[in-house]
Amino acid sequence: IGIRANVGYTDEGWKGEGEKSGLSRSGWSANEGFEYWFPRPHPQIRSSNLHDLPSSSGLEPNGGGDPNNALRRPLIILGGARETMMGRGYGMYETDDSKLDPEASRSLRPFLGHVFPGKFPPGVDSGDPERPTESTSAECNEDDGVEVEWTGIMGFTKNGDPFVGRVKDANGDEVKGQYIVAGFTGHGMPRAYGCAEALASLLWRDMFRPDDSWSPPEWLPRHYLTGTF
């Protein structure tokens, strides 16, 4: 999910204290790795009149500082909650990614509000007697700060590393004209673009200069490759 924080970044001048102190730009994992989150970057936005800003803009004054300097409350990307599916094999072998899992959805929404009280909306399962403790729908609640929610199938490999390169058959022979960049084991966001860039350079070589040698980029871990170059 993407959830809007109640506070801004400290390195942009957010002046709150205690529960209203600002956020860092670090990504974290918790609950034995089941939950993980990272902040989306955004530019600092200035406005001559905060009252002209729409309520949905995510803008807040910088904790009592210059009212003409508005800081966008960051959107935090939070994933996980697979522990809610322990009785269903952690969601493994699920082939339909067109539907949200309601248990995972209910578990994610209050998570950051519990870990960082005051910095995030408490969500629907907050312990607040004025709020419902259970939801029968994964739809957004206007008070939980969630702006977007999505699901998708994660491809896992035995060693946890992706496959990048030419496809091989069961005998280990290369299949002509077939390539793969997949198997990110739930960590595609930080790795997919770089792996795709490396594969694109290999594709270009094979298509236009097949007689030339090819070397993978220095920054690409060699054990990602499906072949030796």
Disulfide bonds with the S-S distance in Angstrom:
none
